[in-house]
Amino acid sequence: MRIVGKMLALAGVLLMVACGQGNNQKDTTNAADSVAVMPLEYAKGFHVKTLENGVRLVDVADPQKDEDKMPVSYHFVLVPAQAQGDCQVPEGYTKVKVPVERTLVMTMLQLSNFTALDALDVVKGITGTKNLFNKDIRQRVKDGRMVKIGMEGNFDTELILAANPEVIFISPFKRGGYDAIKETGVTLVPHLGYKESHPLGQAEWVKYVGLFLGKEKEADELFKGIKKRYLALAEKVSATKERPTVFSGEMHGGNWFAVGGKNHLAQLFRDAGAEYILKDDNTGGVPIEYEQMYATAANADYWRILNSYPGDFSYEALKASEPRNELFKAFKEKHVIYCNMKQTPYYETSPVEPDVLLADLVAIFHPDVMPDNYAPRYYQLLK
């Protein structure tokens, strides 16, 4: 009965989406014959239905189904320019004219999608330029084509309004501060790629951004290439019998925030031929005490660290931050996998390069699988 109810509800929504055509007549295409579901292979946080007239229904919800943190879902009707007219928008849906020509983004992950789709002209504002390597984007900020709108909780609403965005891409799970933005009346579009449990799921959100830009084909082709390279390497690694263990993170502010077993990083470790020590954890991440982490990871083979250390990070610096760090086996055997965000565009580009992240880790866990001259882009063993 529940399935039947959903089907009837969907049919009702589809019948309500009618747009005026060039002759000012309604599109009365039968809903049952006009709907097509967009195929998504890994992403779980958004779903797309396309009508015969080009209108798309986009539903967005938490990929990890954590209703306590995100009790609401988002629904959009994307109406292409050629279908403009007297569009009837179903209840609960927000109309967005596409392609979007002016927007603001809140995270590097979102920005990576626009960069990959060669759509920076559409981005009129970002939160900041910290750890930003892209020279084109820096120049756009410098000459005013992009504005810095401030950080979460302290947005400059005047700059936001001056940028005149049609939509603003947000991360509703972040610290917040979106109440002031809501008052501007600009449509807020959530991007939940970072909540996906598979690296390819995160990368597939480029298709989501492509929908708003009118670049669906470009996004599809981009993702196909990423997936092909990723799966080919993962298949090669799957034949290896040895699987080293690995843990991740550091001590900060009295707690160690550990990546959970549902996090896409945990899947990345698995596909790279390693066993993540918290693989049975059923969350995206959890803060734990140092003693608990040590009890769990003391004998792990590798230790992955991502930070923004000023200067060259070292084992001495790692020990200085917490003297007990030297007790880990991975520290003693110089098996710390490291990426410095001040020296590498990690968040800026890696969301659309999971195949490169995978290759970097495989080169460390199983160097015999990779070419001798492989040059890592993000991760390498700390010297």
Disulfide bonds with the S-S distance in Angstrom:
Cys19-Cys87 1.94
